[in-house]
Amino acid sequence: MTADQQPKINKHRGGHAGGRPSRGGPRGGRDSTPPEFEQKMINIRRVTRVVKGGRRFSFSVLLAIGNRRGKVGLGVGKAADITLALEKAFREAKKRLLTITLNKQSSIPHEVMAKFNSSRVIIRPAPGRGVVAGSAMRVILELAGIRAVSAKILSPSKSQLNNARATMKALAMLPK
């Protein structure tokens, strides 16, 4: 093949002669930059609303976001579609971001206790033990970047929403 007969490669269109963009090109595909916040779905429920014609179904999503370096947020989204509910929850979580000052051991400076509705939580610093917590508390503490705490849910409530909100309330009590 001579130089005249070789196919031309258009570098501005993802490397293809036909102008079709490749996955990592300027158009299409995913960005190479990592997302600012990591997100974890704590709870997803199908909820119903009874109307004159019958039942209307929608989805309620409880989502926690965090950067594992001291920022964490919690959001609830409700929509007819799960993806729309997730987007709503993410937007709310970004609005309600909480900044936590961590010490050298990635722990909290002192014990905190909080109550939200019937949920009561205690979070204690525990250097060298890792994250000792359960349920929604564990997800929030890990996304916040806290790595050395012992936490306990002291309530009859099994509501993950109330437990998560009590956790956020406790973290908000920490010094900035």
C-alpha positions, 0 to 999 in steps of 0.5 A: 500500500502506498502513502496515497492509498492508506486510509486517512485517520481523523484524530479529531473524531475519535480516530476513525475514518468515518467520523464515528467517535470512539468510547474515550473520544471527545464525544460519547463514552464516559469521562475519565475523571472520577466522580466527586462523590461516591454514592450508596443506596441505603434503602429502596421501597415501593410505596403506594398512594390510593386514589379514586381509580386504584393504587398509584405506585412510586419508588422511594430511595434513601441515598448517602453520598460522600468523598471519604475525606470528611464530606457526607450527605443524605438524601431521599428521592421519590418518583415513579421511576427508580432512576428519577428517584435516585437523581432526586435523592442525589440532588438532595444529598448534595444540598445537605452536605455535612463537613466533618473534621477528622483527626490523624487516625481518621476518627472523631474527636469525642463521643456524640449521641443523637436522637431522631424520632424514636432512633437513638445513636451513639458514636464513640472514637475507637482507635485501631478497631475500624468501623464497628457499626451496623445498618445505615450507620456503617454506610454513612460513616464509611462514606464520610471517611471515618475509619476508627469508631464504634457506633451503636443504634439504641432504639426499637426502631428498625427504620433505616431512614430514621437511623440514618438521620439520627447518624447525620444529626450526631455527626453534625454535633461534631466541631467543624 
